[in-house]
């Protein structure tokens, strides 16, 4: 085994891949996402989209086509594409958002036409830097702002690749959230209350609670972006 690959049986459980018939699979380069929450472009094109069968074919696609991740062209088959990232296959007119399905597997959800330039990012924490508020987002981005209303746990709707903030989605009562962990992983629920590290939610008439860290705010009256 080389450093560029890992055994399929050792790949994260969140990767929706065939494990028995495949010995090795591409290991992504270190990036903004962990192995559990991201996939290398090679796996996406070979296993998920089935646009290629070999690594050579993947390289051909990346070098001959306009393949954008969050609005930036990528040519490395090992580049990691993670949760909420936007994969835009410009030449084919296709765009996908990386999500987690109800089985806990990373999946690609089609993005509606015109939606490939918008992304939801969760604020992990914030700090002060040179007199400015620095927001640390879940995908490794750091944004500077003078607005002190942004809180850890809130979401921002960004225009990519410019990183302009289009909308602020606070993690608060009455908001809709997308869950990336717990028994209701991959579902959208409404916030009933937040107490410490726990968040109380409901889906229809079903009430439940989970960890606050699993919730991504995605809208107030409805989800800002399609996540189906």
Buried (B, 14 or more C-beta within 10 A) or exposed (E): EEEBBBEBEEBBEBBBBEBEEBEBBBBBEEBBBBBBBBBBBBBBBBBBBEBBEEBEBBBEBBEEBEBBBBBEEBEBBBBBBBBBBBBBBEEEEBBBBBBBBEEBBBBBBEBEEEBBBBBBBBBBEBEEEEEEBBBBBBBEBEBEBEEEEBBEBBBBBBBBBEBEBEBBBBBBEEBBBBBBBBEBBBBBBBBBEBEEEEBBBEEEEEEBBBEBBBBBBBBBEEBBBEBE
